[in-house]
Amino acid sequence: MSKKPIPGGVPALLYLSINDGSDTRINKEIATLSRVFAVDFVGVAAVDSHPFVAAQIRRMEVIPGRRRSVATLARLYWRVWRLLRRHRYDSVHVINENLYLLLWPLLVGQRVVLDVFDSMFLKSAAPGWWTRLGQRLCYARPSKVIVTDEERAQLMPAWVRKKLLVLPNYPFRYTGPEGKRLAGEVRVLYAGSLSDTRGTIFVEQLLAAAEDVRVVMAGWLYDQRSRDLARHPCVEWLGTIPQQQIIAQATRCDFILCHYEPVNQNNIYASPNKIYDAIQAGTAVIINPEVRVSRFVREHHLGVVLDAYQPADMKKVAQTLREFKAAYRPDPALREKYLWESVEDRLLAANAGSGR
């Protein structure tokens, strides 16, 4: 059968993810890409779907099911095969290496941009030869490989670097209303992927150590411990909300928590958008020192760098937060510098095939 072009000569793009369209970075990318491309989106919804991008795209196809289910992935494979068979796409944008490997047979002959948010190779303890083989399969064919910062770019094989594109995790400029920060309490925003290794245990211990701590939670609850924390009397649970609403909530908080268990390179080299959200909101951050971006936090006096991923004295941490809150004065120059608007053209260029 002949493939159908998009009416009106608008270039077409197929965006592939195992997210349902609620991910913060996916939202930014779709907002940018949809200005130039007719975008078809294929994703997966584990339980409730929150496709914030639905209004900006031509076709939204979300497969219900668990993301690691063989049946779910088979349905996703079938759905992508059907779209590629019926339509002619100018670019296929694939999120992360594991999805690219799954769809690799379908992508032969397509112009592919591989967008690496969380590298499976930085999480893996596989033998070096196995990692090198996987990297060769993932990175050889795509026309561009996107990473989130310069340090992650340096972790890539040397032969990939000529096609690498660094697209930082900056937010769109925030121009909304600002909330009120309250004296007499320390309010912490705990948002994003919520699990015991991403901050839940830390928040539990902080709440137990200090009566003046309050927590605002929003995002995806990945374990029972985090679901229980969302019902704590000192916690305000907001569900899954878009990034601009996250920043709006941050304007009434004193800190945003960035907490990563240093068990693999993917966590150590994390590129959290929360740091740049905090800059837009005029809010400080809390981060553990094992994460490399904590150096940036310390250099620009953006928040409290803990003494360890698991601090020994949580009462001391609480006191440090109180003192930092009292003294913190955000730098307005940073707010103008770290913006998605300043880098989004790189994404358009990568998918249009026009270099960096």
Helices and strands as residue ranges (DSSP letters): G 7-9, E 12-16, H 24-33, E 38-45, G 54-56, E 59-64, H 70-86, E 91-95, H 97-107, E 112-115, H 120-123, H 128-139, E 144-147, H 150-154, G 158-163, E 164-166, E 186-194, I 196-200, H 201-209, E 213-221, H 224-229, E 235-237, H 243-250, E 255-258, H 265-268, H 273-281, E 284-287, H 294-299, E 303-305, H 314-327, H 332-337, G 340-342, H 344-352
